Amino acid sequence: MDVKAAGSVAQDQFSKHAGRRKVIIDTDPGIDDMMAILMAFQAPEIEVIGLTTIFGNVNTDLATINALHLCEMAGHPEIPVAEGPSEPLKRVKPRIAYFEHGSDGLGETYQAKPNFQKLSKDAADFLIENVTEFPGEVTVVGLGPLTNLALAIQKDSNFAKNVGQLVVLGGSFNASGNVNPAAEANVSLKRQKSHSRNLFGDPEAADIVFTSGMNTLAIGIDLTTQVIFNEDDLCEIRDSGGDYGKYIYDCCRFYHDWHLSSDHLDGIFLHDPTCMAALLDPTLFTFKNGAVRVETEGPCLGHTILGMGLKNWVKETSWTGVPPIDVAITVDADGVRNLVKKLLCSSRLK
């Protein structure tokens, strides 16, 4: 197999797309990550300049393989892929969502191994390097646990202010979580009966990111669970004539079956695609601006709490002085669904 370093083929091509928004996708692909990444490749207004990988839907090694595969399959082998750590900041073994995404992370479709390799530099250094080179110009889309971003903040005191915008899938601000009543998977921690800690996400990393002063837009699962593809939608994508249509449909069979057994839903939630839609068309959402903290202790580990500034507290709180972020409060579910479908149905290999 002819193995090359991803990003070595056409690094200089990135300078040829002046006017397009530079985007790095921090991801744990993952079926809904796959859909969001393919959306980004199809969106003419953005230029994906890299993918960084993290554990979550799959372990970090497999996330990297899947990211390389998606770039290559979509005709973008020049896009660099940088790998993050295999564990969260607490250094506990993460729990991987194979039960939801399949043993390969892509619905047990067992795609061919990619011909390209990850970068030698790690994800945090890749993020720092790019936002330093293009201060204020790079948007990061965070689709998994926020470990890579937290590490970049810890390594470089200028990182948060150099990021143009962070659009992140994380938290549940007006509903129960999806791994326990308090928390969402990308930020949550689940305590086991053995008193060991088995992590779905990285709550400490999320709290570092949300309090860093970074220009952040957060999309919680209280909104993404309102955006659903049913079987007719998936069949429409399959039969659309788009180059990714059958691929997406095949990957989603396992995902669909899991939703049916887990949530009694004859369809799939569009978690990561909804986050990508917030980047592409934020008018489909309304937002509240306020400080967000993430609980890192006790039974509500991973709970994301938005301070809306509706009260003058008698004493200072843990939200006092924390820079505010934008949190999505409502979503035009039909508008998001139509945008996702439009991009995936019109998909063309480059």
Steps between C-alpha positions, in 0.01 A plus 500: 500500500629842403495688830542878513466766768162669484548866418834453323350485151344842470564718804556795268149461354349649814623849404308483171155531657497860618163612631387163629474446874784282633366212711662229712269216603579339836329165473445141617345341186240348565202484262352842570854646491537342156186679380617834642844465342351420159273804539806716559672364192195595292448851643652753257538772763748311718842346451586206723869544582533205733341237720607427856393177667394395846336206680123482541292315245813289439845491656748761381697263275185400314378860489820585315460210256140602431594866454770405250257268324233772472746751356627247248157362411367852440790591273687716753816302587687831533314593818728435801384286791662546842435257784415591858546303823335169576376613843334807653674746729419287806697213345227243543402246242229646273183311423460458124160507325547194281150392599367804312739530204621145450838340559650698211321824586334506159208266552705181455541569129874424536639747252841454336796628700624842388819538299606813683640551849441745780733793561796451731394798718219450749158658480558776758819615326326491162219719636746746657709518184204581275326758720836669557562517126147630432396686819128565509445320170463133603171352614521177698201266491508277808303180444645288782646538849694827530830353620705624202376856543561499876855377444557776242375759753735360765796501260449846351357791696411676172314208348149590618520857369657388170209268417250684281206294624430166663176329403458208735260210543483466873278515803129488562370834619122457513446123515641182649828363371552192287734301728324585826228750599762770565746482214576463131757256365768743378542655845371230734654269756326186624597355835486122515402285800864394538581869566724502195430780256386411153482804277275579208656842448726742685324735747821668619596577140154638425513732801844628395374572149168657600672734749800591281359810336497332159228626264277197545164389365365188674237266358354266763322171451179661623494647147666226296242245616236717331666447160425153364544309176240228450522209259356706215771764548775238496353336189484841331871549563576147379304551177604861437781423259750667733837329516467438875134394498527122526805527727307717748194275486705185562688654795173618654333156514681406822439849642129477415466160667670632815263798519205265464617277785631775726257790446205326329568739211439380146763737369829663604589814695716741299730607784823594318329608176294748704820641647646538150176668390549759777830595338351515151175679585472633857169672409340157548560539877437748777753550778546609859828658607635415841769329705504118490654274760533122490455295817811291569401335828206315650199325345452777240847458345498648151192717553524823298341799673439831324488815710258727315567811706140529618587569864746710698645247744573609856844337488737403226437161338703264285352679198612846614758648264485205260496620138161430339437273204204462265277201572236394247154507656269423205548334163310505172500120473353493149749760382795304636368173360458656155851649509655166600304318232587755232874466562502123528273445200713726280825337606767470233847354524772757439 
